[in-house]
């Protein structure tokens, strides 16, 4: 058992990003471990301000050696139907049982989280069931739209859903720092970088992005 329930750390506010084009990128590598090059596709240049803020905070507060990490970009700008969300529902921890650091930003329908001191079993599937039982009737806190938050594995959070009657265009960005290759099928490939990984089958349930 480990203690969970940390609060996400806000590192920037009032970060406004253009949302005039819809897209979907899942764990796109923009930096490979043991290299110095960053490669962001031109289509995602509007996200450079978020990426730069995340890299600055990570280098200052986590590890100054960015070259020792893979950096992944998740970016989704899509319409969310009423009662739905862009991501899977349910309480979870990004980078569960790892030292991965994730930064998140959105312009609406912000992420919800709970704080406290909770013991979670160290198993991907069992911990998901445990969290959903523990927090089924909870009154969660909410992140602020247009703010960037840093999350470690101890931040318990979930996607909120579109509570309006109409579809809403939601822009969500996540920047992930890890020493591991995120190697699940369906992840976006960055053709600006030279790499060839064996990609493993993605499980239907929420899980760590490495196999």
N, C-alpha and C positions, 0 to 999 in steps of 0.2 A: 504494500500500500504506500502511496505517496499523497502529500497534501496538495490539493488544488483549490482554486477559487481566487486567483490573483485578478486585479483590475487591469484592463488594457491601459496602456500609457499613451496619452495624446501627445504627439510630437509636432503637429502643425494644425492650424485651423484656417478656415476661409480659403481653402485650396480649390479654385474653380477650374474645371477642365471642360473643353469643348465636347459636346455629345451629339454633334450633327451627323455622325455616321455610325451605323450599327456594326458590331463585330463580336467575335467570340474567340478568345485565345485562352488555352488551358495550360498552365505551367510551361510557358515558352522559355527556354534557356536564353538569357541575354548576356551571361558571363559564365565561362567554364572555369572550374577550379584549376589552380596553378597556371593561369594565364593572366594577361593584363588587359585584354581587349574586351570592350563592351560593344554589343551589336544589337541595336534596337531597330526593327524594321521601320521604314519611312512612314508607313501607315500609322504607326504608334508614336510618332514624334510628339504628339500632344500630351503624352504621359511622361515626358522627360522631367518635368518639374517634380512629379511625385517620385520618380525613380531617384532623382538626385537628393531629395530630402531624406528618403529612406536610407540611401547609401551613406549620407553624412551622419545620420543618427546612429546607424549600425557601427560605422567606423569610430565614432566618438564614444559610444556607450557600451558596445558589445565586444568588438574585435577590430583593431585598426588594420589587420591584414585581410583586406577584402579578397585578395588573390587566393586565399585558402578556401574559398567557398564557390559553389555553384549559386547563381542568382537566377530566379525564375519569375516570369511576369505572367500573371493571370489578369485578363481584361475582358469584361463583358459589358456591352452596351446593347440592351435588348428590351423589348416591351414585355412587361410582366402582367399577365392576366389577373383579374380580380381573384383574390384568395390564394394566389400562387407566389412563388419566388424564383429567382434564377438558380438558386442552389438547393441542395437537399435539405429537408426540414430536420429538426432534431438537435438536441444539445450535443456538443462535441468540443474537442480541443485540437487546434491545428498543431501538427508536429508532435502528436501524442507519443510519449516515451522517447523523445529525441531532444537534442539541443537546438533544433531548427528555430529560427525567428521569422515571423511573418508580420507584414505591415498591411493594413487594409484601409481602403477609402471608398466612399460611395457618395452619391449626390442625393439619394432619397432611400426610403425604406431601410433605415440604418440597422446594423447588427445589434442584437440584444445580448446581455451577459449577466451572470450572477457572481457575487463575491461572497467570501467567507472562508472557512477551513473545512474542506471535504476530503475524505479519504476515497480514492478511486483504485479499484483493482487494476493491475497492470496487464490488461488484455484489451485489444482493440474492440472486439465485439461485445464482451461482457461490460466494459466500461460505458459503452454507448447505452446499453439497456439500463445500467445503474444510474446514469445521469438523467435519463428520461423519466425514471421512476422518482428520483430525488426531487426534480424540479418541475414536475408535472403541474403543480398548482402555484408555482412561484410567481412573484411580481418582479420581472427582470428590469434591470437598468438598460439604458439605450445609449449607444454611441451617437455623436452628433454628425449630421450630414456635412460633407465637405471638409471633414477633419481626417487626418491620418493618425492611425493608432498602431502601436507596436504590441504584438502578442507573442508571449512564449507559450510553452506547452501547458502551463498551469492556468491559462485563461479559459474558462468555460463559457461558451457562447453559442448562439444559434442565429439562423436567418429569420428575420421577421417576414411577414407576408404582406402583400398588397391588400390593405384594408378598405380601399375605395371600390366603387362599383365599376370603375372604368380601368382599362389597361393603362399602366404607367411606364414610361421609358426610364429604365434604371441603368445607371453607369456604376459599375463596381470594378475596383482594381485591387490586386493583391501582389505584393513583392515578397518573395520567399528566399531566405538565405539558408543554405544547407551544405553540409560536406558530402552529401550523398547524391547519386544520380536519381532523379525522379523518372522512373522507367516503366510507366504504365501506358498501355495502348490507349490512344485517344488524346494524349498530350500533344500540344502543338510542336511542330519542328521548326527550328530556326535555320533557314537555308543560307544565312549570312555567316554561320559558324561551321567549322569542319569537325563533325563528330558523327559517330555511328554506333548507337547503343542497341543492345537487344531489348526489345520492349515486351513486357509481361502482360498477361491478361488482367484487366481491371475487374475487381470484385463488384458485385451488385451493391453490397453494403458499404458504408463509409469506412475508410481505412487509411492507413498511412500510405503516402504516394510512392513508396519504395518496396520492391520485392527482390 
